[in-house]
Amino acid sequence: MQNQRYDVKIHNKIQISKNTILLNFKFINNKDFEVFNFIAGQFIQLFFVVDGKEYRRSYSIANSPENFKQTQALEIAISFVENGKASELFAQDKVDIPIQIRGPFGLLTLPKVVSGNLIFIGTGTGLAPYRSMLQNLTVDFLNNYSATIISGFRYENEAIFQQDFNSYDNIKKIVCLSRETNIKSQHTVKGRVQQAIKMLDLNSKTDTVYLCGNPNMIDDLLVYFKDLNFTSKQIKREKYIYSGH
Ligand SMILES: Cc1cc2nc3c(=O)[nH]c(=O)nc-3n(C[C@H](O)[C@H](O)[C@H](O)COP(=O)(O)OP(=O)(O)OC[C@H]3O[C@@H](n4cnc5c(N)ncnc54)[C@H](O)[C@@H]3O)c2cc1C
């Protein structure tokens, strides 16, 4: 079913930070809604037309499968890129934009059996899959396992999903702001996620790390975790590579 395209329409759009919108859309045909399933952490491809040409862009699903079934809506977070085809189209007030989606895709998903700590590292909208996964985790799970989420942004006004993450008491949170000079908030440090990871006590035999977002960050941390003897199975990653056409 991954080649199948589904017609969707924008239901709601919210500005969630200076440079990011949360787009909420619904399937036009109820039959499509009923067959569409995904695992928390996966992404979809979006198809849209600008000046007669069709474009395809990938976006992580930001809500959980359970939330999707309840609300009948899929959520994605789009960060604004200057002169970006998708960015400029979806930043408009217009909501009646013809869109098709395809998917789901991706292997950035929770393990069936958790052996050690889960460490979720994301930059910008690369935190979206973790919002989906955490909505999916039961209180029981969170009481039994230790999870840490490290969020990276340039400035505080670009931060997203922190209210969601703060609602989970049992998760350790670290926010890294790479360009902010005035750090005011709790759990927040100046610098990149690559530096913050050094604050953690990691177990390379049992922990699983998740990396999502900026490709350079992922390349850096891949080397870091491999040097610590993490195996490929213990490092799950999704690079937000842009297609550029
Ligand atoms: C698996 C996957 C999941 C993704 N999930 C998300 C997501 O959840 N949210 C999200 O916002 N994006 C996500 N992306 C990136 C997304 O698919 C688009 O690439 C992004 O939204 C830019 O698209 P655009 O059409 O606005 O810009 P484009 O028209 O593709 O690019 C316009 C110009 O900006 C440059 N450019 C594009 N992106 C960047 C960038 N990040 N940094 C610097 N320059 C850039 C291009 O080189 C080009 O010159 C994901 C990508 C992948 C591969």
The ligand as a Gaussian input file, in Angstrom:
#p B3LYP/6-31G(d) Opt

LIG

0 1
 C       12.704000      11.399000       5.994000
 C       12.556000      12.918000       6.048000
 C       11.676000      13.470000       6.977000
 C       11.535000      14.853000       7.040000
 N       10.704000      15.385000       7.979000
 C       10.577000      16.727000       8.074000
 C        9.712000      17.302000       9.070000
 O        9.048000      16.604000       9.858000
 N        9.623000      18.662000       9.103000
 C       10.333000      19.480000       8.246000
 O       10.206000      20.720000       8.336000
 N       11.147000      18.950000       7.298000
 C       11.264000      17.611000       7.186000
 N       12.066000      17.081000       6.208000
 C       12.629000      18.006000       5.187000
 C       11.524000      18.307000       4.160000
 O       11.234000      17.120000       3.401000
 C       11.875000      19.418000       3.176000
 O       13.141000      19.156000       2.620000
 C       11.887000      20.803000       3.839000
 O       10.591000      21.094000       4.351000
 C       12.266000      21.896000       2.797000
 O       11.351000      21.816000       1.729000
 P       10.961000      23.098000       0.889000
 O       10.142000      22.624000      -0.269000
 O       10.363000      24.151000       1.775000
 O       12.370000      23.637000       0.393000
 P       13.082000      23.281000      -1.035000
 O       12.237000      23.835000      -2.148000
 O       13.393000      21.822000      -1.049000
 O       14.439000      24.074000      -0.899000
 C       14.566000      25.477000      -1.149000
 C       15.992000      25.904000      -0.945000
 O       16.355000      25.794000       0.420000
 C       17.439000      24.893000       0.590000
 N       17.083000      24.088000       1.769000
 C       16.064000      23.210000       1.869000
 N       15.976000      22.688000       3.108000
 C       17.005000      23.237000       3.795000
 C       17.486000      23.080000       5.111000
 N       16.888000      22.246000       5.994000
 N       18.544000      23.812000       5.483000
 C       19.162000      24.642000       4.630000
 N       18.766000      24.839000       3.346000
 C       17.703000      24.141000       2.932000
 C       17.510000      24.069000      -0.704000
 O       18.839000      23.736000      -1.050000
 C       16.980000      25.023000      -1.720000
 O       17.996000      25.867000      -2.214000
 C       12.247000      15.695000       6.137000
 C       13.103000      15.115000       5.181000
 C       13.267000      13.750000       5.132000
 C       14.180000      13.152000       4.099000

